[in-house]
Every structure is written in C-alpha cells, then in structure tokens.
Amino acid sequence: MQTAAAVTMVRDDAFFLKAWLAHYGGLFGRENCYVINHGRGAEVAALAEGCNVIGIPGDPHKNFDVKRWQLINNLVGGLRKYFTHVVVGDVDELVVSDPEAGGTLLDFLKDAPKGRILTPLGLEVIHRIDIEPDPVTGPILGPRMHVRPAPWYSKPCITSAPAKLSRGGHYAQYDKLHAPDRLYLLHLKFCDFDNYAAAMDRRNAVTAEVPGDQKGASIGGHWFAANRGEDRAVFEAFATLEMVEGFDMTPLRRRMRRSFKPRGDTGFYEFDHPRYKTQYRLPDRFAGLV
C-alpha cells in the first residue's frame, strides 16, 4: 500500500489551493492528492493539474455541508483500501510535523501505527497587520509567524481506521484520542488580510444564492454576510491577544486528553473547545514549512 494520500474540496479559493498543493503535493506527490472541484472551476482544474481532480456540480442547494461530508467520508473510506493513511480537511487546513522532531509529515506517517485516527493540535495562523507588513508571495510561514490556539481545528483528520467523520470534520466515531506531540493543523483563514477579504466576498456570494436560511442551507455560519463583521477590526483585534512566551503546547494537549468523551449518544467523540485569548510566535524552525 502507498503511505499517504490527501483529500480536499475546493471552490475558487486559488490562494489556499496553491498552498495546499505545494504542501501535500510536495510531500506525497500530486498523484496521491485528490481535489474535489466543486463547480468544476477551470482555475482549480488548471492549478491541480497532475492531481486526481473530481468535478462535481456547483448548483446552489440545501444541506450543502451534509452532502459534502457524505461524499468526503465515502471517498476517504475507499482510499483507505489503497493508502495506509488519508489526510482529509478543508483547503485552508494544512497538517505539519514540527521540524524539531526530525523528518517530515510523510516520514512520520511511514512509521506511525496503523488502524488509528490521529488528531493534530489546531493552531490558527493570524496576520498581525500591525507588525507583519510583508505580503505573502511564496511560503506563508515566514511573512506570518503568529498563531493562536484553535481547539475547534484540532480535528481527527489523519485516518487509517474505519470511522465516520462529522460534518466539518470536527468529530469522529472513534473512541480513542491519538494526538502526537509533533503534529499541528494550521488553519490559514486569517493568515493574510487582503486574501481574507476577497475570500469572504466569494463565500458571501455563494450563500446569497443558496435557497433557504442558514440552518436549512447547512453551511457554516461564517460563510454568511450577516455574521461577517468589519474585516479590519477582526485583524486589529489580534494585537490584543495575550502573548505567551515560548512554544509549549503541552497544557493544551493535556486538556484535550482529559476532556475526551462521547458526544452524547451520536456515536462521535469530542473534547473541550475552550476559547483561548492568547497568541504565540512560532519558533523560527517553522519558517518556510508551508
């Protein structure tokens, strides 16, 4: 079996897709990357050349996210017959291995136990517009080196066991928590102010075409214009987060492990998602990693 594949679904987000392709295409090879092209966009197809591109209709419809994750779950289940590990997530989510541990994410997965679901620690890359003026023209880490803890993005996203993932990929029907110390999921939504504003414009346009209200559409509330807020104020607020010295994520993982429990009677499992009001500067060893 091949060691690893990566799966995502994308519509128009060229900025994030370029980062996703550079990361997973570079690690696993483009032939082991699967891109679901929602709406069959020509730009997505061109950027993802050499990958396995799966075109699906982009017509607006209700229960979008429910159908999306049904498709993703079925695709991941099939790919597990051919790959030991399948990494799955949104196009603005990248799993990385701490360089301090030695080797790459692929090196780690080659030796990782099979039959598990792995949950990297979620960190949100934030653009400190007050002290990071340089544009992102290549790797994101370097121009952007600040993160805030994001428990909502500590996702069970590396699968080598048969288990259903929830809508959004936040929970799994898997009763153990494997959270290796070296693994992080970097959420990139807020990594660049200009790209954020452009991406939100596109997402607001998508939800404006979907019939019904937010609940009926089954799309994340952050896609809706009514929940957007003022873009610059969102980024200026990052400067008010408490700066924590060092880069010790042990307490965050400890809280994940201690709070791990069944999510009611759904069959899914969860851990606490506290709202941390802190930020960290990534160590220099992370620069250029994505």
C-alpha positions in Angstrom: 0.0 0.0 0.0 1.0 3.6 -0.6 1.8 5.5 2.6 -0.4 8.6 2.4 -3.0 10.5 0.3 -4.5 13.9 0.9 -8.2 14.9 0.1 -9.8 18.3 0.0 -12.8 20.0 -1.6 -12.5 23.5 -3.0 -14.4 26.1 -4.9 -12.5 29.1 -6.4 -10.0 29.5 -3.4 -6.9 29.8 -5.5 -4.7 31.3 -2.7 -5.4 28.4 -0.4 -5.3 25.8 -3.1 -1.8 26.8 -4.2 -0.6 26.4 -0.6 -2.4 23.1 -0.2 -0.9 21.8 -3.5 2.6 23.0 -2.6 2.4 21.3 0.8 0.7 17.9 0.1 1.8 17.7 -3.5 5.4 18.3 -2.4 5.2 15.7 0.5 3.0 12.9 -1.0 3.3 13.6 -4.8 0.5 15.1 -6.8 -0.6 11.7 -8.0 -1.6 11.0 -4.4 -3.6 14.2 -4.0 -7.4 14.2 -4.5 -9.1 17.5 -5.2 -12.9 17.7 -5.4 -13.6 20.6 -7.7 -16.9 22.0 -6.5 -18.4 23.8 -9.6 -15.8 22.4 -12.0 -13.9 25.6 -11.9 -11.3 26.0 -14.7 -8.8 27.7 -12.4 -9.0 24.9 -9.9 -8.6 22.3 -12.6 -5.5 24.1 -14.0 -3.8 24.6 -10.7 -4.4 21.0 -9.6 -3.0 19.5 -12.9 -1.3 16.2 -12.0 -3.6 15.6 -9.1 -6.8 13.5 -9.1 -9.4 16.1 -9.8 -13.1 15.1 -9.3 -15.5 17.6 -10.7 -19.0 17.9 -9.2 -21.8 20.4 -10.0 -21.8 23.7 -8.3 -25.5 24.5 -8.4 -26.8 26.1 -5.1 -28.8 23.6 -3.0 -29.8 23.0 0.6 -27.9 20.8 3.0 -24.7 21.6 1.2 -22.3 20.7 4.0 -24.2 17.5 4.9 -23.8 16.2 1.3 -20.3 17.4 1.1 -19.2 15.3 4.1 -21.1 12.3 2.9 -19.1 12.5 -0.3 -15.8 13.0 1.6 -16.4 10.2 4.0 -17.2 7.8 1.2 -14.1 8.8 -0.7 -11.8 8.6 2.3 -13.3 5.1 3.1 -12.5 3.9 -0.4 -9.0 5.4 -0.5 -8.1 3.7 2.7 -8.1 0.4 0.7 -5.1 1.7 -1.2 -3.3 4.1 1.3 -2.3 3.4 4.8 -3.1 7.0 5.9 -5.6 9.5 4.4 -5.3 13.2 5.4 -8.6 15.0 4.9 -9.6 18.6 5.5 -10.6 21.9 4.1 -8.3 23.6 1.6 -7.2 26.2 4.2 -6.1 23.5 6.7 -2.6 22.0 6.5 -1.2 19.4 8.8 2.5 19.8 9.6 5.1 18.0 11.7 7.3 20.0 14.0 10.7 20.2 12.4 12.3 19.8 15.9 11.1 16.2 15.9 13.1 15.4 12.8 11.8 14.4 9.3 8.6 15.5 7.5 5.0 14.6 7.9 5.5 11.8 5.4 8.5 10.4 7.3 6.3 10.3 10.5 3.4 8.6 8.7 5.7 5.9 7.3 6.5 4.8 10.9 3.1 5.6 12.5 1.0 2.8 13.8 -1.8 1.7 11.5 -5.5 1.4 12.4 -5.7 4.7 14.2 -7.2 8.2 13.7 -4.7 11.0 14.5 -5.7 14.4 15.8 -3.1 17.2 15.3 -3.3 20.2 17.6 -5.2 23.1 15.9 -3.4 26.4 15.6 -4.8 29.4 13.7 -2.2 31.4 11.7 -3.0 35.1 12.3 -1.9 38.1 10.3 -0.6 40.7 12.7 -1.2 43.6 10.4 0.5 46.0 12.9 3.9 44.2 12.7 3.8 42.0 9.6 3.5 44.3 6.6 5.1 42.0 4.0 2.7 40.3 1.5 2.6 36.5 1.1 4.3 35.9 -2.3 5.6 32.4 -1.5 5.6 30.3 1.7 3.1 31.6 4.2 5.2 30.9 7.3 7.9 33.5 7.4 5.9 36.6 6.5 3.4 35.2 9.0 4.7 33.7 12.3 2.0 34.3 14.8 -0.7 31.7 15.9 -3.5 31.5 18.3 -4.7 28.2 19.8 -7.7 26.9 17.9 -9.2 23.8 19.6 -12.1 23.8 17.0 -9.4 22.9 14.4 -7.9 20.1 16.4 -9.5 17.7 14.0 -9.3 13.9 13.7 -8.1 14.3 10.2 -5.5 11.6 9.6 -7.3 8.3 9.1 -6.1 4.8 8.9 -9.1 3.2 10.7 -12.7 2.8 9.5 -14.6 5.7 11.2 -17.1 8.3 10.1 -16.2 11.9 10.4 -18.8 14.5 11.3 -19.9 17.4 9.2 -17.0 19.8 9.2 -14.6 17.0 10.2 -14.6 18.1 13.8 -15.5 14.8 15.4 -15.0 11.1 14.6 -16.9 7.9 15.5 -13.7 6.6 17.1 -13.3 6.1 20.8 -9.6 6.9 21.3 -7.7 10.1 21.1 -4.3 9.9 19.5 -2.7 13.4 19.5 1.0 13.1 18.7 3.1 15.9 20.2 4.8 16.7 16.9 1.6 17.2 14.8 -0.2 20.5 14.2 -3.1 21.5 12.0 -2.6 25.1 10.7 -5.8 26.9 9.9 -5.0 29.6 7.4 -8.2 31.6 7.1 -6.7 34.6 8.9 -3.2 34.4 7.5 -3.5 37.3 5.1 -5.8 40.3 5.4 -6.2 41.0 1.7 -6.9 37.4 0.8 -9.4 37.1 3.8 -11.5 40.0 2.4 -11.5 38.5 -1.1 -12.4 35.0 0.1 -15.2 36.3 2.3 -16.6 38.2 -0.7 -16.7 35.0 -2.6 -18.3 33.0 0.2 -21.0 35.6 0.9 -21.9 35.5 -2.8 -22.2 31.7 -2.6 -24.6 31.7 0.4 -26.6 34.5 -1.2 -27.6 32.0 -3.9 -28.5 29.1 -1.6 -32.2 28.7 -1.1 -33.5 28.9 2.5 -31.9 30.3 5.6 -28.6 29.5 7.3 -29.9 26.5 9.2 -31.6 25.0 6.1 -28.5 25.5 4.0 -26.4 23.5 6.4 -23.4 25.7 5.7 -21.1 27.1 8.4 -22.4 30.5 9.7 -19.0 32.2 8.9 -19.9 32.0 5.2 -22.9 34.4 5.7 -22.6 38.1 5.2 -24.7 38.8 8.3 -22.0 37.2 10.5 -19.0 38.8 8.8 -18.3 41.9 10.9 -15.8 44.6 9.8 -12.7 43.0 8.3 -10.0 45.3 9.5 -11.4 45.3 13.1 -11.2 41.5 13.1 -7.4 41.7 12.3 -6.7 44.6 14.5 -8.1 42.6 17.4 -5.3 40.0 17.1 -2.9 42.5 18.7 -4.9 42.4 21.9 -4.4 38.7 22.5 -2.0 37.9 25.3 1.4 37.0 24.0 2.7 33.8 25.6 6.5 33.3 25.8 7.9 30.1 24.4 6.1 27.4 22.5 4.9 24.8 25.0 1.7 23.2 23.7 1.7 20.5 26.5 -1.1 22.1 28.5 -3.4 22.4 25.5 -2.9 18.7 24.6 -3.4 17.7 28.2 -6.7 19.5 28.3 -7.8 17.7 25.1 -6.9 14.3 26.6 -8.5 14.9 30.0 -11.8 16.1 28.5 -12.2 13.5 25.8 -15.6 11.8 26.0 -18.6 10.6 24.0 -20.5 13.4 22.2 -23.9 12.4 23.7 -25.4 9.4 22.0 -24.3 10.4 18.5 -21.5 7.8 18.3 -19.0 10.6 17.9 -16.3 11.6 20.4 -15.3 15.1 21.5 -13.1 17.1 23.8 -13.5 20.6 25.2 -13.1 23.6 22.9 -12.1 26.5 25.2 -11.8 30.0 23.8 -8.2 30.9 24.5 -7.3 34.6 24.4 -3.6 34.0 23.8 -1.2 34.0 20.9 2.3 32.6 20.3 5.1 33.4 17.9 6.1 30.3 16.1 9.8 29.3 16.5 12.0 30.1 13.5 12.2 26.4 12.6 8.7 26.7 11.2 9.5 29.4 8.7 9.0 28.1 5.1 7.3 24.9 6.2 4.1 25.9 4.4 
